[in-house]
């Protein structure tokens, strides 16, 4: 019975979300990868907010077949309590008639089993996609890294020539995805052949100082956090902010 109700809920949220996206037509940015999705997603959101756009991003773990629609609808989860789900189901229907909706949705996509990405892409049609990293994390449902890579192949093949794809240039598997898409590709990373390159990476007492080269300009940042994953997030945010400012506004 619980399995049946979960399936029913999944498809209910799916079609409500599809209808709302059809009505409001937000610009959808997705972040995929087996690591660093959260920090990249947050940096993109913050960069768009700097430009005074209305933005909605999914909470940290709302990136699955049920979680992502809840993020689109801006609703909480009822988790394992069916009584908590009843008002959420009703609220989801009322969302169809809401007057305001964000211009941008920034959504991280989770993929723990083969086919997860294909299902999520039946709900949304992203205009911008970022692939952050492929690691051994969350590999339980896949036989090897190539199996996980196929999930991202599914994503990049959904993009058309008017869309934008950001690829982590320091990961060879991710870099190879450029050959599977029609989208405009911008690479980012520490590698010297990256379109957006982290040129200086220096640890300081309060965090780290970085220099990023992009489109013949240099940008200097002091980040009050440690780790290269924050540098990758800065690069992704910079690229998307520049792209939106040029193409969409």
C-alpha positions as CSV (number, residue, x, y, z in Angstrom):
1,X,0.0,0.0,0.0
2,X,2.8,2.4,0.9
3,X,4.5,1.7,-2.4
4,X,1.3,2.4,-4.4
5,X,0.7,5.7,-2.5
6,X,4.3,6.7,-3.2
7,X,3.9,6.0,-6.9
8,X,0.6,7.9,-7.0
9,X,2.3,10.9,-5.2
10,X,5.2,10.8,-7.5
11,X,3.1,11.2,-10.6
12,X,0.8,13.7,-9.1
13,X,3.7,16.0,-8.2
14,X,5.2,15.4,-11.6
15,X,2.2,16.6,-13.6
16,X,1.4,19.5,-11.3
17,X,5.0,20.6,-11.7
18,X,4.9,20.2,-15.5
19,X,1.7,22.3,-15.6
20,X,3.2,25.1,-13.5
21,X,6.3,25.2,-15.6
22,X,4.2,25.4,-18.7
23,X,2.2,28.3,-17.3
24,X,5.0,30.4,-15.9
25,X,7.9,29.4,-18.2
26,X,10.8,30.0,-15.8
27,X,14.4,29.8,-17.0
28,X,15.7,26.5,-15.6
29,X,19.3,26.0,-14.6
30,X,20.3,22.5,-13.5
31,X,23.4,21.4,-11.6
32,X,24.4,17.7,-11.8
33,X,27.3,15.7,-10.6
34,X,28.3,13.3,-7.8
35,X,29.9,16.1,-5.7
36,X,29.8,19.8,-5.1
37,X,26.2,20.4,-6.4
38,X,25.1,22.3,-3.3
39,X,27.9,24.9,-3.3
40,X,27.6,25.5,-7.1
41,X,23.8,25.8,-6.9
42,X,24.1,28.3,-4.1
43,X,26.7,30.4,-5.8
44,X,24.6,30.5,-9.0
45,X,21.5,31.5,-7.0
46,X,23.5,34.3,-5.2
47,X,24.9,35.6,-8.5
48,X,21.4,35.9,-10.0
49,X,20.1,37.6,-6.9
50,X,22.9,40.2,-7.3
51,X,21.3,41.1,-10.6
52,X,17.9,41.5,-8.9
53,X,16.3,38.4,-10.5
54,X,13.7,36.4,-8.7
55,X,15.2,32.9,-8.0
56,X,14.2,29.7,-6.4
57,X,16.7,26.9,-5.6
58,X,15.9,23.5,-4.2
59,X,16.9,22.7,-0.6
60,X,20.0,20.6,-0.2
61,X,18.4,17.1,-0.6
62,X,15.3,18.0,-2.7
63,X,16.7,16.7,-6.0
64,X,14.9,13.4,-6.6
65,X,11.7,12.2,-8.3
66,X,9.7,13.6,-5.4
67,X,12.0,16.2,-3.9
68,X,12.6,18.1,-7.2
69,X,8.9,18.7,-7.8
70,X,8.5,19.9,-4.2
71,X,11.3,22.3,-4.8
72,X,9.6,23.6,-8.0
73,X,6.3,24.0,-6.0
74,X,8.1,25.5,-3.0
75,X,6.6,22.9,-0.7
76,X,8.0,20.9,2.2
77,X,8.1,17.1,2.4
78,X,5.9,14.9,4.4
79,X,8.6,12.3,4.6
80,X,7.1,9.0,5.9
81,X,4.0,10.4,7.5
82,X,1.0,10.2,5.2
83,X,-1.0,12.6,7.4
84,X,1.6,15.3,6.7
85,X,1.3,14.7,3.0
86,X,-2.5,15.5,2.9
87,X,-2.1,19.3,3.2
88,X,0.9,19.2,0.9
89,X,-1.1,17.5,-1.8
90,X,-3.8,20.1,-1.5
91,X,-1.3,23.0,-1.5
92,X,0.3,21.6,-4.6
93,X,-3.0,21.9,-6.5
94,X,-3.5,25.5,-5.3
95,X,0.0,26.4,-6.7
96,X,-1.5,26.2,-10.2
97,X,-3.3,29.4,-9.5
98,X,-0.5,31.4,-7.8
99,X,0.1,34.8,-9.3
100,X,3.9,35.1,-9.0
101,X,6.6,32.7,-9.9
102,X,10.4,33.1,-9.9
103,X,12.1,34.0,-13.2
104,X,14.8,31.4,-12.5
105,X,14.8,27.9,-11.1
106,X,18.2,26.6,-10.0
107,X,17.8,22.9,-9.4
108,X,20.3,20.2,-8.5
109,X,19.6,16.8,-10.0
110,X,20.2,13.6,-8.1
111,X,20.9,10.3,-9.8
112,X,21.4,7.3,-7.6
113,X,20.1,4.7,-10.0
114,X,20.1,4.2,-13.8
115,X,17.2,6.1,-15.4
116,X,16.8,8.7,-12.6
117,X,18.1,11.5,-14.9
118,X,15.7,10.5,-17.7
119,X,12.7,10.7,-15.3
120,X,13.7,14.1,-14.0
121,X,14.1,15.5,-17.5
122,X,10.5,14.5,-18.3
123,X,9.5,17.2,-15.7
124,X,11.9,20.0,-16.7
125,X,13.6,21.3,-19.7
126,X,16.8,23.1,-18.7
127,X,18.3,26.0,-20.6
128,X,21.6,25.9,-18.7
129,X,23.3,22.9,-17.2
130,X,26.4,22.5,-15.1
131,X,28.2,19.2,-14.5
132,X,30.4,19.5,-11.5
133,X,32.2,16.3,-10.8
134,X,32.1,12.5,-11.2
135,X,33.5,10.5,-8.2
136,X,33.0,7.2,-6.5
137,X,30.4,8.8,-4.2
138,X,26.8,7.5,-4.5
139,X,27.8,4.6,-6.7
140,X,25.5,2.0,-5.1
141,X,23.2,1.8,-8.1
142,X,25.8,1.7,-10.8
143,X,28.4,-0.9,-11.8
144,X,31.1,1.6,-12.5
145,X,31.8,5.3,-13.2
146,X,30.9,4.9,-16.9
147,X,27.4,3.8,-15.8
148,X,27.0,7.0,-13.8
149,X,28.4,9.0,-16.7
150,X,25.6,7.7,-18.9
151,X,23.2,9.6,-16.7
152,X,25.0,12.9,-17.6
153,X,25.1,11.9,-21.2
154,X,21.3,11.7,-21.0
155,X,21.3,15.3,-19.7
156,X,23.6,16.9,-22.2
157,X,21.8,15.2,-25.1
158,X,18.6,17.0,-24.0
159,X,20.2,20.4,-24.6
160,X,19.8,22.1,-27.9
161,X,22.1,24.6,-29.7
162,X,20.4,27.5,-28.0
163,X,21.3,26.2,-24.5
164,X,24.4,26.5,-22.4
165,X,26.5,23.6,-20.9
166,X,29.2,24.2,-18.3
167,X,31.7,21.3,-17.9
168,X,34.4,20.7,-15.3
169,X,37.5,20.7,-17.5
170,X,39.6,19.0,-14.8
171,X,37.7,15.8,-15.0
172,X,38.3,13.8,-18.3
173,X,35.0,12.0,-18.1
174,X,33.1,15.2,-17.8
175,X,35.2,16.9,-20.5
176,X,34.3,14.1,-22.9
177,X,30.6,15.0,-22.7
178,X,31.3,17.9,-25.0
179,X,31.0,15.5,-27.9
180,X,27.5,14.4,-26.8
181,X,25.7,17.8,-26.9
182,X,24.5,20.4,-29.4
183,X,24.6,23.1,-26.7
184,X,27.2,25.9,-26.5
185,X,29.9,24.5,-24.1
186,X,32.0,26.5,-21.7
187,X,34.6,24.7,-19.7
188,X,35.8,25.7,-16.3
189,X,38.7,24.5,-14.1
190,X,42.3,24.8,-13.1
191,X,43.5,23.3,-16.4
192,X,45.2,25.9,-18.7
193,X,42.9,25.1,-21.6
194,X,39.8,25.9,-19.6
195,X,37.5,28.7,-21.0
196,X,37.2,29.9,-17.5
197,X,40.4,29.3,-15.6
198,X,41.4,29.6,-11.9
199,X,44.8,31.1,-12.4
200,X,45.8,31.7,-8.7
201,X,44.8,29.6,-5.8
202,X,46.3,30.8,-2.5
203,X,45.3,30.0,1.0
204,X,45.1,32.8,3.4
205,X,44.2,33.0,7.1
206,X,40.6,33.9,6.5
207,X,40.1,31.4,3.6
208,X,41.5,31.6,0.1
209,X,42.5,34.2,-2.5
210,X,41.7,33.3,-6.1
211,X,42.1,34.8,-9.5
212,X,39.8,33.7,-12.3
213,X,40.4,34.5,-16.0
214,X,37.4,34.6,-18.2
215,X,36.7,36.2,-21.6
216,X,40.0,38.2,-21.5
217,X,39.3,39.6,-18.0
218,X,40.6,38.7,-14.6
219,X,38.5,38.6,-11.5
220,X,40.0,38.5,-8.0
221,X,38.0,37.0,-5.0
222,X,38.7,36.5,-1.4
223,X,36.6,33.5,-0.3
224,X,36.0,33.0,3.4
225,X,35.9,29.2,2.9
226,X,38.5,26.6,2.2
227,X,38.7,24.0,-0.6
228,X,38.9,23.9,-4.4
229,X,35.2,23.0,-4.6
230,X,34.4,26.6,-3.6
231,X,36.6,27.9,-6.4
232,X,34.7,25.7,-8.9
233,X,31.5,27.2,-7.5
234,X,32.8,30.7,-8.1
235,X,33.7,30.0,-11.7
236,X,30.3,28.5,-12.4
237,X,28.5,31.5,-10.8
238,X,30.7,33.9,-12.8
239,X,30.0,32.2,-16.1
240,X,26.2,32.1,-15.6
241,X,26.0,35.6,-14.3
242,X,27.9,36.9,-17.4
243,X,25.8,34.7,-19.7
244,X,22.5,35.8,-18.3
245,X,23.5,39.5,-18.3
246,X,24.4,39.2,-22.0
247,X,21.8,36.9,-23.4
248,X,18.7,37.1,-21.3
249,X,18.4,40.6,-19.8
